[in-house]
Amino acid sequence: MSSLELRIPPDVVWLAVAGLMWLASQMTAGGLGAVEPARRPLAVLLIVIGIALIVAARVELNRAGTTWHPTEPGRSTALVTSGVYRLSRNPTYLGMEIVLIGWAVLLASPVAVLVSALFVVYIGRFQIRPEESTLSVSLGQEYGDYSERVRRWV
């Protein structure tokens, strides 16, 4: 296990990437000005959709009486396959990425869109893979069947 696996809470990674996106947008010229009339409404729409996914995912986990604490997946007591978990095994992380893309659109920065990909790469390697490994052991065949039916992101 890598020393970064399950160590940095995804919320911290998410906010750090958002900060890097802002920094990148300040250091480069904007490039999304051509879509100016639609840029802000699109950004708001993406951010609202992302936040709604995050909230819906956490509500489903609370309903099931299981943890949503991402650095301790071994504390999971149930496999949640209802609600947004029917569409994605990681709706919280998907929501976070959608918010980041909305943030990049708001910043009018194509470079910020590219920087948002850092979140996907980091979360995939240091959060999702270790979570899946832990859940495979703790929830067994039930998790295996679920992961065959439902995609990791969308």
N, C-alpha and C positions, 0 to 999 in steps of 0.2 A: 504494500500500500504506500502510495506517495504521501509525503508529509503535508500536501495541500488537500488531499481528499477529505471531504466533509469537514474541513477546518474553518473556512471563511463562510459565514452565513450568506446565502444568495442575495439577501437584501443589501448587504454591504457591497457585494460584487456589482449588483445592479446600480447602486448609487455611484460607485466609483467609475463605472463605465459611462454613466450619464455625465459625470464631471469631465471625463476624458473627451467625451463628445463635444461638450461645450468648449473646452480648450481647443480642440481640433477646429471647431467652427470659427473661433476667434483668430486662428493662425492661418486660415485659408479663405479664399474668396468664396462667397456664396455661389450657388449654382442652381438653386431651385426657384429663383426669382421669376422664371418664365411661367410658372404655374401660380403666380402670386394670388389671383383672385380665389383660387381654391385651396391654397396652401394652409391657411390657418384653420378653416373648417375641417379639412382632411386631417390635420394634426390633432385637433380636438377629438374628432371621431375615433382615430386610432388610440389615443390615450384613454378615452372612455371605454372602448372595447377591451383594451388591455387590463384596465383596473377592474372591469366587470368580470373578466375571466379569473383574475386573482381572487376576488371576493367570492365568486361562485365556487371555486375550488376549495377554499378554506371553509366555506359553509358546509360543503359536502363532507369534508373530513370531520368537522365538528359533529354533524348529524350522526356519523358512523361511530363517534366516540373514540376516534383514534387521533394520534398526534399529527400535527403539520410542522413539527420542529424539524427542519431539514438537515441539521447536523447530527441527528440521532435517529436514523431510519429504523434501527433495531427496536425502537419503542413502538412501532406501528403494531396495532392489535387487530386490524381488519384491512382487507383489501376493498377499496372503494372503486366501484365500477359504474356508478350512477352519475347523473348530471353531466357536467363537463368532462368527467373521467370516461364517458362513453366515446368521446371524440379524440382525447389526447391522454397519454399516460402522465404528462407533465403540464397540465394547464396553467399552473402558477408560473412556471418558467416561460411558457409560451406567452402568457399575458405580460410578463416583464419585458420580453423582447418586443412585443407589439407596442408597448408604451415607449420603449427606446426608439423605435422607428418613428413613432409620432413625434417624439422629442427632436429627432433629426430633421423631420419635415418642418417643425416649428422653427428650428435653427436655420432652415434653408441651406443645409449643408450636406452635399453628397458624401463628403469625407466623413461626416458624423454617421451617416448610414453605414459606411464601411466599418467604422469603429464599433458600432453596435454589434457587429458580428463577433467581436471579442467576447461578448457575454455568452453567445451560443457556444463558442469553442470552449471557454473556461467551464461553464456549467455542464456541458456535455462530458468533459473529461474528468473534472474534479468533484462533481456533484451527482450527476445522473448515473454514470457508470457505477460508482460505489453504492448508490442507493439501490440500483437494480440488483446488484450482486447480493446485498444484504436482504432485500425483499425476496429474492429467489430462494435463499436459505430459510428465512423465517416463515414465508408463506407457501413455499413449495410449488407443487404442480398448479395450484390455483393461480399463482402469479405467472407461471409459465404460459398457461392457457390465455390469460389476460393479455400478456405481452405479445402473443401471436395474433390476437384479434384487434388490438388497438395500437396505433402507431405511437412512437415516442413523442413526436411534436404535433403533427396534424395528420 
